[in-house]
Amino acid sequence: MKNKFIIVSLDDWEGLYYKNELLSEGHEIRRDKLVRLMKQHKVWDVEFEYLNQEGENIVQAYASMFNTYSEAKAYIEQ
């Protein structure tokens, strides 16, 4: 995985992944928090992805994003 952040979104929830790990999640990843984390981790690339319906159902059932991007990746819209 390249040195980048991946923000995975669904209806009203987002998860921020870095090097496969969930760094932050919430209703939105605020710009100031994103910029601070980018500086902290020296990341200059951000990719945005969206969960499919099955992934959304899982996240809503557990009330939390997937712990790793590898887990979320199976449910990314194509």
N, CA, C and O atoms as a MOPAC input file, in Angstrom:
PM7 MOZYME 1SCF
protein

 N      0.84900 1    -1.18000 1     0.00000 1
 C      0.00000 1     0.00000 1     0.00000 1
 C      0.89400 1     1.24200 1     0.00000 1
 O      1.78500 1     1.39100 1     0.83600 1
 N      0.62700 1     2.12600 1    -0.96400 1
 C      1.40600 1     3.35500 1    -1.05600 1
 C      1.22500 1     4.20900 1     0.19100 1
 O      0.31800 1     3.99100 1     0.99400 1
 N      2.10900 1     5.18000 1     0.32600 1
 C      2.03600 1     6.11200 1     1.44600 1
 C      0.92500 1     7.12400 1     1.17300 1
 O      1.18000 1     8.24600 1     0.73400 1
 N     -0.31700 1     6.70100 1     1.44300 1
 C     -1.46500 1     7.56400 1     1.21800 1
 C     -2.54600 1     7.23200 1     2.23600 1
 O     -2.53900 1     6.16700 1     2.85300 1
 N     -3.45500 1     8.15200 1     2.39200 1
 C     -4.64900 1     7.91800 1     3.20100 1
 C     -5.75500 1     7.43800 1     2.27500 1
 O     -5.82700 1     7.84500 1     1.11600 1
 N     -6.61000 1     6.57600 1     2.79100 1
 C     -7.80400 1     6.15600 1     2.07600 1
 C     -8.99300 1     6.46300 1     2.97100 1
 O     -9.07500 1     5.98700 1     4.10300 1
 N     -9.90900 1     7.26400 1     2.44900 1
 C    -11.13400 1     7.56600 1     3.17800 1
 C    -12.25200 1     6.74300 1     2.55500 1
 O    -12.58000 1     6.89100 1     1.37800 1
 N    -12.83100 1     5.87000 1     3.38000 1
 C    -13.92600 1     5.01000 1     2.93700 1
 C    -15.21000 1     5.58700 1     3.52400 1
 O    -15.31100 1     5.81800 1     4.72900 1
 N    -16.19300 1     5.81400 1     2.64400 1
 C    -17.43800 1     6.46800 1     3.06300 1
 C    -18.64600 1     5.57900 1     2.82200 1
 O    -18.64100 1     4.69600 1     1.96400 1
 N    -19.67100 1     5.84300 1     3.60200 1
 C    -21.00500 1     5.34300 1     3.36900 1
 C    -21.94100 1     6.47200 1     3.70900 1
 O    -21.48600 1     7.60000 1     3.89800 1
 N    -23.22400 1     6.21800 1     3.79500 1
 C    -24.22300 1     7.27200 1     3.99500 1
 C    -23.70200 1     8.48700 1     4.75600 1
 O    -23.42100 1     9.52200 1     4.15200 1
 N    -23.57500 1     8.37000 1     6.05200 1
 C    -23.17000 1     9.50600 1     6.88900 1
 C    -22.00500 1     9.13200 1     7.80500 1
 O    -21.90800 1     9.62300 1     8.93000 1
 N    -21.12500 1     8.26200 1     7.31700 1
 C    -20.00600 1     7.80300 1     8.13400 1
 C    -18.77300 1     7.66000 1     7.26500 1
 O    -18.87100 1     7.25800 1     6.10600 1
 N    -17.60900 1     7.98700 1     7.81700 1
 C    -16.34800 1     7.84800 1     7.09500 1
 C    -15.29100 1     7.20300 1     7.98600 1
 O    -15.29000 1     7.37000 1     9.20600 1
 N    -14.41100 1     6.47800 1     7.35300 1
 C    -13.26200 1     5.91200 1     8.04200 1
 C    -12.00100 1     6.30200 1     7.30500 1
 O    -11.96100 1     6.26900 1     6.07500 1
 N    -10.96900 1     6.67100 1     8.04600 1
 C     -9.69000 1     7.07600 1     7.46700 1
 C     -8.67000 1     5.97300 1     7.73900 1
 O     -8.38200 1     5.65500 1     8.89200 1
 N     -8.13100 1     5.39800 1     6.67500 1
 C     -7.16300 1     4.30600 1     6.78800 1
 C     -5.77900 1     4.76500 1     6.34800 1
 O     -5.62300 1     5.55000 1     5.41300 1
 N     -4.78500 1     4.24700 1     7.05700 1
 C     -3.38600 1     4.51500 1     6.72100 1
 C     -2.60100 1     3.24700 1     6.99100 1
 O     -2.63800 1     2.69800 1     8.09200 1
 N     -1.89200 1     2.78900 1     5.97100 1
 C     -1.11400 1     1.55000 1     6.07300 1
 C     -1.98100 1     0.42600 1     6.63900 1
 O     -1.57900 1    -0.30300 1     7.54600 1
 N     -3.17000 1     0.31300 1     6.08000 1
 C     -4.14100 1    -0.74000 1     6.38300 1
 C     -4.88500 1    -0.56400 1     7.70200 1
 O     -5.83300 1    -1.30700 1     7.95600 1
 N     -4.50500 1     0.36900 1     8.54000 1
 C     -5.13300 1     0.53500 1     9.85500 1
 C     -6.11900 1     1.69900 1     9.86700 1
 O     -5.89400 1     2.72400 1     9.22300 1
 N     -7.20300 1     1.53000 1    10.60000 1
 C     -8.18900 1     2.59000 1    10.77300 1
 C     -7.62300 1     3.62300 1    11.74700 1
 O     -7.38500 1     3.31400 1    12.91400 1
 N     -7.41000 1     4.84800 1    11.26500 1
 C     -6.87500 1     5.91700 1    12.11400 1
 C     -7.97500 1     6.71700 1    12.78700 1
 O     -7.83500 1     7.14400 1    13.93300 1
 N     -9.07500 1     6.91600 1    12.06300 1
 C    -10.13100 1     7.77700 1    12.57100 1
 C    -11.43500 1     7.41200 1    11.87700 1
 O    -11.43400 1     6.94100 1    10.73900 1
 N    -12.54500 1     7.63400 1    12.57000 1
 C    -13.85100 1     7.45200 1    11.95400 1
 C    -14.84200 1     8.40200 1    12.59800 1
 O    -14.66000 1     8.83200 1    13.73700 1
 N    -15.88500 1     8.72300 1    11.86300 1
 C    -16.90400 1     9.61100 1    12.38300 1
 C    -17.84100 1    10.03900 1    11.27900 1
 O    -17.75900 1     9.55300 1    10.15100 1
 N    -18.73400 1    10.95700 1    11.61300 1
 C    -19.69000 1    11.43800 1    10.61600 1
 C    -18.99000 1    12.14000 1     9.46500 1
 O    -19.47600 1    12.12900 1     8.33400 1
 N    -17.87100 1    12.73600 1     9.74900 1
 C    -17.03100 1    13.30500 1     8.70000 1
 C    -15.61200 1    13.45600 1     9.24300 1
 O    -15.40800 1    13.70900 1    10.43000 1
 N    -14.64500 1    13.29600 1     8.35800 1
 C    -13.26000 1    13.55800 1     8.72100 1
 C    -13.05100 1    15.03900 1     8.40600 1
 O    -12.95600 1    15.43100 1     7.24300 1
 N    -12.98300 1    15.83400 1     9.43800 1
 C    -12.88300 1    17.28400 1     9.25300 1
 C    -11.56200 1    17.65500 1     8.57800 1
 O    -10.53300 1    17.01400 1     8.79100 1
 N    -11.61900 1    18.68600 1     7.77700 1
 C    -10.45800 1    19.12600 1     7.01200 1
 C     -9.26100 1    19.42300 1     7.90800 1
 O     -8.14100 1    19.03100 1     7.58000 1
 N     -9.47500 1    20.11400 1     9.04400 1
 C     -8.34500 1    20.44900 1     9.91200 1
 C     -7.70000 1    19.19300 1    10.49200 1
 O     -6.47900 1    19.12600 1    10.62700 1
 N     -8.51500 1    18.20300 1    10.83400 1
 C     -7.97400 1    16.94200 1    11.34700 1
 C     -7.21200 1    16.19900 1    10.25100 1
 O     -6.14200 1    15.64500 1    10.50200 1
 N     -7.76700 1    16.18900 1     9.03300 1
 C     -7.10700 1    15.52700 1     7.91800 1
 C     -5.75600 1    16.16200 1     7.62700 1
 O     -4.76500 1    15.45400 1     7.44600 1
 N     -5.70500 1    17.47200 1     7.57900 1
 C     -4.44500 1    18.17200 1     7.29900 1
 C     -3.42600 1    17.89500 1     8.40700 1
 O     -2.25200 1    17.65600 1     8.12100 1
 N     -3.86500 1    17.92400 1     9.66800 1
 C     -2.95900 1    17.64000 1    10.78800 1
 C     -2.38700 1    16.22600 1    10.67000 1
 O     -1.18800 1    16.02500 1    10.85900 1
 N     -3.24200 1    15.24600 1    10.35900 1
 C     -2.78200 1    13.86400 1    10.21600 1
 C     -1.86300 1    13.70300 1     9.00700 1
 O     -0.90400 1    12.93300 1     9.05300 1
 N     -2.15500 1    14.42800 1     7.92700 1
 C     -1.28400 1    14.36500 1     6.74900 1
 C      0.11300 1    14.87500 1     7.08600 1
 O      1.11100 1    14.27200 1     6.69200 1
 N      0.18000 1    15.97800 1     7.81100 1
 C      1.48800 1    16.51200 1     8.22000 1
 C      2.19400 1    15.55100 1     9.16100 1
 O      3.39200 1    15.30500 1     9.02200 1
 N      1.46300 1    15.01300 1    10.10700 1
 C      2.03600 1    14.10500 1    11.10600 1
 C      2.63600 1    12.86000 1    10.45700 1
 O      3.71600 1    12.41400 1    10.84300 1
 N      1.93700 1    12.30400 1     9.47800 1
 C      2.38700 1    11.05600 1     8.83900 1
 C      3.12400 1    11.29300 1     7.52300 1
 O      3.53100 1    10.34400 1     6.85300 1
 N      3.29300 1    12.56500 1     7.15600 1
 C      3.97500 1    12.93300 1     5.90900 1
 C      3.31700 1    12.24500 1     4.70300 1
 O      3.98400 1    11.61400 1     3.88200 1
 N      2.00500 1    12.38600 1     4.62800 1
 C      1.20200 1    11.82200 1     3.54800 1
 C      0.66900 1    12.97600 1     2.70700 1
 O      0.15000 1    13.95500 1     3.24200 1
 N      0.80200 1    12.85400 1     1.38400 1
 C      0.35000 1    13.93600 1     0.51300 1
 C     -0.68700 1    13.45700 1    -0.50000 1
 O     -1.03800 1    14.19400 1    -1.42100 1
 N     -1.17800 1    12.23300 1    -0.33700 1
 C     -2.14300 1    11.66300 1    -1.27300 1
 C     -3.32400 1    11.09100 1    -0.49500 1
 O     -3.13900 1    10.37400 1     0.48800 1
 N     -4.53600 1    11.41100 1    -0.93800 1
 C     -5.74900 1    10.90900 1    -0.30400 1
 C     -6.64100 1    10.32900 1    -1.39000 1
 O     -6.90800 1    10.97500 1    -2.40400 1
 N     -7.09900 1     9.10400 1    -1.16600 1
 C     -8.00400 1     8.43000 1    -2.09600 1
 C     -9.35900 1     8.27500 1    -1.41300 1
 O     -9.42300 1     7.97600 1    -0.22100 1
 N    -10.43000 1     8.47600 1    -2.15600 1
 C    -11.78300 1     8.35900 1    -1.61800 1
 C    -12.46900 1     7.15500 1    -2.24500 1
 O    -12.47400 1     6.99800 1    -3.46600 1
 N    -13.05000 1     6.30400 1    -1.39700 1
 C    -13.76100 1     5.12300 1    -1.85900 1
 C    -15.07800 1     5.02000 1    -1.10700 1
 O    -15.26200 1     5.64700 1    -0.06400 1
 N    -15.99000 1     4.22200 1    -1.64700 1
 C    -17.32700 1     4.09900 1    -1.07000 1
 C    -17.69200 1     2.63100 1    -0.89900 1
 O    -17.38800 1     1.79600 1    -1.75000 1
 N    -18.35000 1     2.33300 1     0.21900 1
 C    -18.79500 1     0.96700 1     0.47700 1
 C    -20.03800 1     0.64500 1    -0.34000 1
 O    -20.87100 1     1.51300 1    -0.60100 1
 N    -20.14800 1    -0.62800 1    -0.74200 1
 C    -21.37200 1    -1.07500 1    -1.39100 1
 C    -22.43100 1    -1.33900 1    -0.31300 1
 O    -22.16300 1    -1.17300 1     0.87700 1
 N    -23.61000 1    -1.74300 1    -0.72600 1
 C    -24.71600 1    -1.91600 1     0.21500 1
 C    -24.40900 1    -2.97500 1     1.27300 1
 O    -24.75100 1    -2.79100 1     2.44200 1
 N    -23.77900 1    -4.06300 1     0.88700 1
 C    -23.44100 1    -5.10900 1     1.85900 1
 C    -22.46400 1    -4.58400 1     2.91500 1
 O    -22.61500 1    -4.86400 1     4.10400 1
 N    -21.47400 1    -3.83000 1     2.47500 1
 C    -20.52200 1    -3.23200 1     3.41000 1
 C    -21.19800 1    -2.24500 1     4.34700 1
 O    -20.90200 1    -2.20700 1     5.54100 1
 N    -22.11200 1    -1.44500 1     3.80000 1
 C    -22.85700 1    -0.49300 1     4.63500 1
 C    -23.66000 1    -1.23000 1     5.70200 1
 O    -23.69700 1    -0.81400 1     6.86000 1
 N    -24.29600 1    -2.31600 1     5.30900 1
 C    -25.09200 1    -3.09900 1     6.26700 1
 C    -24.22700 1    -3.62600 1     7.41000 1
 O    -24.64800 1    -3.60800 1     8.56700 1
 N    -23.03900 1    -4.08700 1     7.09600 1
 C    -22.12400 1    -4.62200 1     8.12000 1
 C    -21.69500 1    -3.51000 1     9.06700 1
 O    -21.73900 1    -3.68000 1    10.28500 1
 N    -21.28200 1    -2.37400 1     8.51400 1
 C    -20.83800 1    -1.24900 1     9.34600 1
 C    -21.97600 1    -0.77200 1    10.24100 1
 O    -21.76300 1    -0.50800 1    11.42500 1
 N    -23.16900 1    -0.66100 1     9.69400 1
 C    -24.30900 1    -0.21600 1    10.48900 1
 C    -24.65200 1    -1.22700 1    11.58300 1
 O    -25.02700 1    -0.83000 1    12.68700 1
 N    -24.53300 1    -2.50800 1    11.30000 1
 C    -24.83500 1    -3.53400 1    12.30200 1
 C    -23.85300 1    -3.48900 1    13.46800 1
 O    -24.23900 1    -3.71700 1    14.61500 1
 N    -22.57600 1    -3.19400 1    13.17900 1
 C    -21.54800 1    -3.14900 1    14.22500 1
 C    -21.32700 1    -1.74400 1    14.77100 1
 O    -20.58900 1    -1.56200 1    15.74000 1
 N    -21.96400 1    -0.74700 1    14.15300 1
 C    -21.82800 1     0.65700 1    14.55000 1
 C    -20.36800 1     1.10300 1    14.58300 1
 O    -19.96400 1     1.90000 1    15.43000 1
 N    -19.58800 1     0.57100 1    13.64200 1
 C    -18.17100 1     0.90900 1    13.56100 1
 C    -17.64100 1     0.49500 1    12.19400 1
 O    -18.11900 1    -0.46800 1    11.59500 1
 N    -16.65300 1     1.22900 1    11.71200 1
 C    -16.00400 1     0.86700 1    10.45400 1
 C    -15.18300 1    -0.40300 1    10.65100 1
 O    -14.92700 1    -0.82900 1    11.77700 1
 N    -14.78100 1    -0.99100 1     9.54400 1
 C    -13.89500 1    -2.14700 1     9.57900 1
 C    -12.56700 1    -1.73900 1    10.21300 1
 O    -12.11100 1    -0.61300 1    10.01200 1
 N    -11.94700 1    -2.62700 1    10.96800 1
 C    -10.69500 1    -2.31100 1    11.66300 1
 C     -9.52400 1    -2.09800 1    10.71600 1
 O     -8.60400 1    -1.33800 1    11.01800 1
 N     -9.56200 1    -2.77000 1     9.57100 1
 C     -8.47600 1    -2.63400 1     8.60100 1
 C     -9.04900 1    -2.36200 1     7.22100 1
 O    -10.19600 1    -2.70400 1     6.93300 1
 N     -8.24100 1    -1.74300 1     6.37300 1
 C     -8.67000 1    -1.50100 1     5.00100 1
 C     -8.83200 1    -2.81900 1     4.26100 1
 O     -9.69300 1    -2.93300 1     3.38900 1
 N     -8.02500 1    -3.80900 1     4.58900 1
 C     -8.14300 1    -5.12300 1     3.95100 1
 C     -9.53400 1    -5.71000 1     4.13500 1
 O    -10.07600 1    -6.33500 1     3.22300 1
 N    -10.11100 1    -5.51100 1     5.31400 1
 C    -11.47200 1    -5.98900 1     5.56700 1
 C    -12.48500 1    -5.17700 1     4.75500 1
 O    -13.41600 1    -5.74800 1     4.18600 1
 N    -12.31800 1    -3.87000 1     4.69500 1
 C    -13.23700 1    -2.99400 1     3.97700 1
 C    -13.15600 1    -3.20100 1     2.46800 1
 O    -14.15800 1    -3.06600 1     1.76700 1
 N    -11.96800 1    -3.52800 1     1.97100 1
 C    -11.71600 1    -3.60800 1     0.53300 1
 C    -12.68000 1    -4.56000 1    -0.18700 1
 O    -13.03700 1    -4.32700 1    -1.34200 1
 N    -13.09000 1    -5.60700 1     0.48200 1
 C    -14.00500 1    -6.57100 1    -0.13500 1
 C    -15.37400 1    -5.95200 1    -0.41800 1
 O    -16.14800 1    -6.50900 1    -1.19700 1
 N    -15.68300 1    -4.81500 1     0.19900 1
 C    -17.00100 1    -4.19100 1     0.08000 1
 C    -16.95200 1    -2.82800 1    -0.61200 1
 O    -17.91400 1    -2.06500 1    -0.53500 1
 N    -15.86000 1    -2.51800 1    -1.27600 1
 C    -15.72300 1    -1.23800 1    -1.98200 1
 C    -16.48400 1    -1.31000 1    -3.30300 1
 O    -16.37200 1    -2.29300 1    -4.03500 1
 N    -17.26500 1    -0.26000 1    -3.61000 1
 C    -17.97400 1    -0.19100 1    -4.88300 1
 C    -16.97100 1    -0.21200 1    -6.02500 1
 O    -15.90400 1     0.39600 1    -5.95000 1
 N    -17.33200 1    -0.91400 1    -7.06700 1
 C    -16.45900 1    -1.00700 1    -8.24900 1
 C    -16.90100 1    -0.05400 1    -9.31700 1
 O    -16.28700 1     0.00700 1   -10.38200 1

